[in-house]
Amino acid sequence: MTVEIRRIEPSDAEAIKAIYACPNAYMSTLQLPHPSLEMWEKRLQHLPENVYAYVALIDGSIVGQIGFELSTNPRRRHVGTFGMGVKDDVQGSGVGSALLHTIIDLADNWLNLNRIELTVYVDNERAIALYKKFGFEIEGESKAYAFRNGHYVNAYHMARVVMPAV
């Protein structure tokens, strides 16, 4: 199964909505269940200049999405952060790896970033394993980070840091 990556387009709103309507996608992110098409249309029409967004396709269908945000703070311009979602029925098929590879290449080879940060729920073992595979390390934990399905959940703060050669 080949995963194709391309920049997101405003016309992708319905497919992005379908990703975040999947239980694993909204349970593993800060999204809420039952996203509206209008919300995604607005988001995709007004992406800030410091945000790079991509979709993953299998056989022409959008099955994953990643948004990569560059810090605008002058003292943190070396940092990017991201969030992503993958449709439930294709998780474990390389979609997350393809999306991560895309932003890491962008950060390392085009944007001159040396730190990529993320937060992930401590019980999202599949995502944590994926991030570790790409060199991310757990730097800390936030207790009661978010409210999910009637309970508070903790989250890890992870980062991949590549220091420039001296």
Sequence and secondary structure as in RCSB ss.txt:
>XXXX:A:sequence
MTVEIRRIEPSDAEAIKAIYACPNAYMSTLQLPHPSLEMWEKRLQHLPENVYAYVALIDGSIVGQIGFELSTNPR
RRHVGTFGMGVKDDVQGSGVGSALLHTIIDLADNWLNLNRIELTVYVDNERAIALYKKFGFEIEGESKAYAFRNG
HYVNAYHMARVVMPAV
>XXXX:A:secstr
  EEEEE  GGGHHHHHHHHTSHHHHHSSS  SS  HHHHHHHHHT  TTEEEEEEEETTEEEEEEEEEE  SGG
GTTEEEEEEEE GGGTTSSHHHHHHHHHHHHHHHTS   EEEEEEETT HHHHHHHHHTT EEEEEEEEEEEETT
EEEEEEEEEEE     
